[in-house]
Amino acid sequence: MEQGAAKIAKMLAFAILMGVAITAFNPHYRQAFLAIARGQPQESPIWKSNLEYYPDIVLPGMPPWKPVIPVDDYAVQSVSQAAAQP
């Protein structure tokens, strides 16, 4: 039983060391860590790039996402023409 706990502790320590190394050497992760530490996670370059892919996910304190309704130009023209006719 103790051997299993020791193996898990070693794996956890290795994972922590890898996380620290990746954060230290990758500039995007380092800037993301610093932005979170400053309390401004929305300034993280990773968060900014994810906004393009996941626009419906927002951070606390940010305005809620509102979908943009596509507008068909032909439908708008036909409605405005119908409204112009007596």
LUMNULO-86018 format. One record per atom (N, C-alpha, C): residue number from 1; x, y, z. Coordinates in Angstrom, 3 decimals, decimal comma. Each point is the difference from the previous one (the first is absolute). Example, Ala and Ser with C-alpha at 12.3 -4.5 7.8 and 13.67 -1.06 7.14 Angstrom:
SITE    nr         px         py         pz
SITE     1     13,190     -5,690      7,800
SITE     1     -0,890      1,190      0,000
SITE     1      0,900      1,200      0,000
SITE     2     -0,350      1,050     -0,720
SITE     2      0,820      1,190      0,060
SITE     2     -0,770      1,090      0,730
//
This chain:
SITE    nr         px         py         pz
SITE     1      0,824     -1,196      0,000
SITE     1     -0,824      1,196      0,000
SITE     1      0,869      1,262      0,000
SITE     2      1,092     -0,024      0,757
SITE     2      0,864      1,180      0,080
SITE     2      0,721      0,239     -1,321
SITE     3      0,257     -1,082     -0,751
SITE     3      0,680      0,162     -1,279
SITE     3     -0,894      0,736     -1,001
SITE     4     -1,288     -0,283      0,048
SITE     4     -0,926      0,692     -0,890
SITE     4     -0,074      1,482      0,313
SITE     5     -0,027      0,336      1,282
SITE     5     -0,041      1,408      0,404
SITE     5      1,289      0,710     -0,400
SITE     6      1,111     -0,677      0,116
SITE     6      1,280      0,604     -0,374
SITE     6      0,052      0,250     -1,508
SITE     7     -0,527     -0,938     -0,787
SITE     7     -0,015      0,183     -1,454
SITE     7     -0,891      1,179     -0,389
SITE     8     -1,143      0,098      0,657
SITE     8     -0,906      1,121     -0,295
SITE     8      0,647      1,320      0,386
SITE     9      0,696      0,035      1,127
SITE     9      0,684      1,221      0,432
SITE     9      1,090      0,382     -0,995
SITE    10      0,741     -0,985     -0,529
SITE    10      1,043      0,284     -0,985
SITE    10     -0,611      0,521     -1,300
SITE    11     -1,110     -0,596     -0,427
SITE    11     -0,659      0,478     -1,219
SITE    11     -0,516      1,422      0,184
SITE    12     -0,563      0,290      1,166
SITE    12     -0,492      1,343      0,275
SITE    12      1,144      1,010      0,005
SITE    13      1,115     -0,351      0,629
SITE    13      1,164      0,896      0,032
SITE    13      0,532      0,230     -1,412
SITE    14      0,043     -1,054     -0,818
SITE    14      0,466      0,143     -1,377
SITE    14     -0,936      0,897     -0,797
SITE    15     -1,301     -0,182      0,183
SITE    15     -0,973      0,835     -0,713
SITE    15      0,137      1,464      0,409
SITE    16      0,211      0,256      1,271
SITE    16      0,174      1,382      0,465
SITE    16      1,261      0,606     -0,609
SITE    17      1,100     -0,763     -0,009
SITE    17      1,250      0,505     -0,586
SITE    17     -0,151      0,274     -1,496
SITE    18     -0,709     -0,875     -0,699
SITE    18     -0,229      0,228     -1,431
SITE    18     -0,860      1,245     -0,220
SITE    19     -1,019      0,187      0,817
SITE    19     -0,843      1,187     -0,115
SITE    19      0,786      1,277      0,238
SITE    20      0,864     -0,017      1,004
SITE    20      0,829      1,176      0,292
SITE    20      0,969      0,255     -1,149
SITE    21      0,600     -1,061     -0,540
SITE    21      0,954      0,168     -1,098
SITE    21     -0,696      0,545     -1,253
SITE    22     -1,154     -0,541     -0,329
SITE    22     -0,722      0,468     -1,182
SITE    22     -0,419      1,455      0,171
SITE    23     -0,490      0,341      1,188
SITE    23     -0,408      1,384      0,260
SITE    23      1,191      0,945     -0,057
SITE    24      1,156     -0,453      0,464
SITE    24      1,186      0,858      0,016
SITE    24      0,566      0,223     -1,399
SITE    25     -0,052     -1,015     -0,876
SITE    25      0,664      0,104     -1,293
SITE    25     -0,920      0,401     -1,151
SITE    26     -1,283     -0,213      0,107
SITE    26     -0,922      0,375     -1,075
SITE    26     -0,510      1,413      0,262
SITE    27      0,265      0,947     -0,907
SITE    27     -0,372      1,396      0,263
SITE    27     -1,507      0,221      0,135
SITE    28     -0,813     -0,745     -0,747
SITE    28     -1,454      0,184      0,103
SITE    28     -0,521     -0,477      1,348
SITE    29      0,496     -1,141      0,453
SITE    29     -0,424     -0,496      1,311
SITE    29      0,514      0,903      1,120
SITE    30      1,227      0,519     -0,180
SITE    30      0,560      0,903      1,007
SITE    30     -0,824      1,277      0,092
SITE    31     -0,388      0,568     -1,151
SITE    31     -0,824      1,212      0,004
SITE    31     -1,393     -0,288      0,565
SITE    32     -0,520     -1,197     -0,269
SITE    32     -1,301     -0,375      0,558
SITE    32      0,086     -0,108      1,515
SITE    33      1,059     -0,609      0,512
SITE    33      0,193     -0,115      1,443
SITE    33      0,103      1,379      0,642
SITE    34      0,776      0,887     -0,624
SITE    34      0,162      1,343      0,560
SITE    34     -1,314      0,790     -0,038
SITE    35     -0,780     -0,168     -1,052
SITE    35     -1,295      0,688     -0,088
SITE    35     -0,938     -0,495      1,094
SITE    36     -0,012     -1,300      0,250
SITE    36     -0,840     -0,547      1,067
SITE    36      0,490      0,479      1,357
SITE    37      1,317      0,056      0,180
SITE    37      0,562      0,459      1,276
SITE    37     -0,347      1,470      0,254
SITE    38     -0,091      0,810     -1,069
SITE    38     -0,376      1,411      0,145
SITE    38     -1,497      0,178      0,193
SITE    39     -0,760     -1,073     -0,194
SITE    39     -1,448      0,094      0,132
SITE    39     -0,678      0,479     -1,269
SITE    40      0,685     -0,115     -1,133
SITE    40     -0,546      0,424     -1,292
SITE    40      0,082     -1,157     -1,004
SITE    41     -0,744     -1,084      0,223
SITE    41      0,132     -1,150     -0,909
SITE    41     -0,433      0,306     -1,429
SITE    42     -0,831      1,012     -0,197
SITE    42     -0,427      0,339     -1,356
SITE    42      1,146      0,571     -0,835
SITE    43      1,117      0,386      0,616
SITE    43      1,158      0,516     -0,721
SITE    43      0,943     -1,113     -0,460
SITE    44     -0,297     -1,231      0,341
SITE    44      0,834     -1,134     -0,370
SITE    44     -0,050     -0,229     -1,507
SITE    45      1,163     -0,203     -0,643
SITE    45     -0,022     -0,250     -1,449
SITE    45     -0,729     -1,301     -0,341
SITE    46      0,024     -0,961      0,883
SITE    46     -0,715     -1,254     -0,248
SITE    46     -1,501      0,254      0,050
SITE    47     -0,441      0,806      0,967
SITE    47     -1,430      0,305      0,085
SITE    47     -0,454      0,771     -1,237
SITE    48      0,820      0,946     -0,449
SITE    48     -0,354      0,790     -1,175
SITE    48     -0,120     -0,884     -1,244
SITE    49      0,895     -0,965     -0,153
SITE    49     -0,090     -0,873     -1,166
SITE    49     -1,188     -0,951      0,121
SITE    50     -0,370     -0,395      1,202
SITE    50     -1,151     -0,883      0,181
SITE    50     -1,321      0,716     -0,265
SITE    51     -0,018      1,320      0,116
SITE    51     -1,224      0,751     -0,275
SITE    51     -0,491     -0,222     -1,430
SITE    52      0,939     -0,195     -0,933
SITE    52     -0,376     -0,232     -1,386
SITE    52     -0,706     -1,341     -0,176
SITE    53      0,395     -0,984      0,798
SITE    53     -0,542     -1,347     -0,155
SITE    53     -1,198     -0,267      0,909
SITE    54     -0,028      0,642      1,151
SITE    54     -1,066     -0,240      0,980
SITE    54     -0,625      1,326      0,430
SITE    55     -0,725      0,686     -0,876
SITE    55     -0,514      1,329      0,341
SITE    55     -1,091     -0,013      1,056
SITE    56     -0,633     -1,156      0,240
SITE    56     -1,090     -0,039      0,967
SITE    56      0,476     -0,226      1,428
SITE    57      1,299     -0,216      0,210
SITE    57      0,547     -0,173      1,342
SITE    57      0,627      1,321      0,425
SITE    58     -0,452      0,550      1,131
SITE    58      0,509      1,288      0,474
SITE    58      0,510     -0,148      1,424
SITE    59      0,880      0,894      0,384
SITE    59      0,523      0,035      1,358
SITE    59     -0,943      0,779      0,901
SITE    60      0,049     -0,256      1,303
SITE    60     -0,823      0,809      0,911
SITE    60      0,358      1,481     -0,128
SITE    61     -1,010      0,841     -0,031
SITE    61      0,218      1,432     -0,127
SITE    61     -0,016      0,488     -1,437
SITE    62     -0,016     -0,920     -0,960
SITE    62     -0,062      0,401     -1,404
SITE    62     -1,460      0,029     -0,440
SITE    63     -0,327      0,821     -0,993
SITE    63     -1,392      0,015     -0,470
SITE    63     -0,357     -1,346     -0,609
SITE    64     -1,248     -0,423      0,139
SITE    64     -0,384     -1,293     -0,553
SITE    64      0,054      0,004     -1,522
SITE    65      0,242     -1,154     -0,541
SITE    65      0,085     -0,152     -1,439
SITE    65     -1,386      0,058     -0,597
SITE    66     -0,134      0,752     -1,070
SITE    66     -1,273      0,091     -0,701
SITE    66      0,237     -0,420     -1,443
SITE    67     -0,747     -0,988     -0,475
SITE    67      0,225     -0,452     -1,364
SITE    67     -0,395      1,067     -1,015
SITE    68      0,715      0,019     -1,081
SITE    68     -0,304      0,917     -1,089
SITE    68     -0,942     -0,730     -0,948
SITE    69     -1,145      0,566     -0,207
SITE    69     -0,987     -0,624     -0,873
SITE    69      0,352      0,341     -1,439
SITE    70      0,209     -1,025     -0,831
SITE    70      0,331      0,305     -1,401
SITE    70     -1,188      0,654     -0,705
SITE    71      0,317      0,975     -0,814
SITE    71     -1,044      0,743     -0,706
SITE    71      0,117     -0,307     -1,485
SITE    72     -1,102     -0,401     -0,583
SITE    72     -0,052     -0,248     -1,431
SITE    72     -0,360      1,320     -0,684
SITE    73      0,918      0,532     -0,795
SITE    73     -0,219      1,298     -0,649
SITE    73     -1,250     -0,007     -0,874
SITE    74     -0,273     -1,105     -0,670
SITE    74     -1,173     -0,060     -0,869
SITE    74     -1,282      0,121      0,823
SITE    75     -0,040     -0,655      1,163
SITE    75     -1,191      0,072      0,849
SITE    75     -0,198      1,418      0,525
SITE    76      1,079      0,678      0,352
SITE    76     -0,104      1,367      0,501
SITE    76     -0,519      0,920     -1,095
SITE    77      0,484     -0,178     -1,229
SITE    77     -0,453      0,833     -1,103
SITE    77     -1,472     -0,245     -0,304
SITE    78     -0,415     -1,263      0,021
SITE    78     -1,394     -0,286     -0,325
SITE    78     -0,936      0,536      1,084
SITE    79      0,411     -0,033      1,246
SITE    79     -0,835      0,542      1,072
SITE    79     -0,088      1,510     -0,126
SITE    80      1,139      0,657     -0,291
SITE    80     -0,026      1,464     -0,117
SITE    80     -0,807      0,419     -1,234
SITE    81      0,057     -0,777     -1,067
SITE    81     -0,793      0,330     -1,191
SITE    81     -1,491     -0,191      0,286
SITE    82     -0,340     -1,044      0,743
SITE    82     -1,405     -0,248      0,335
SITE    82     -0,520      1,096      0,906
SITE    83      0,825      0,504      0,886
SITE    83     -0,422      1,063      0,900
SITE    83     -0,161      1,312     -0,744
SITE    84      0,746      0,179     -1,077
SITE    84     -0,079      1,247     -0,768
SITE    84     -1,247      0,047     -0,873
SITE    85     -0,546     -1,136     -0,332
SITE    85     -1,196     -0,027     -0,852
SITE    85     -1,240      0,322      0,830
SITE    86     -0,937      0,770     -0,590
SITE    86     -1,230      0,355      0,729
SITE    86     -0,972     -1,137      0,108
//
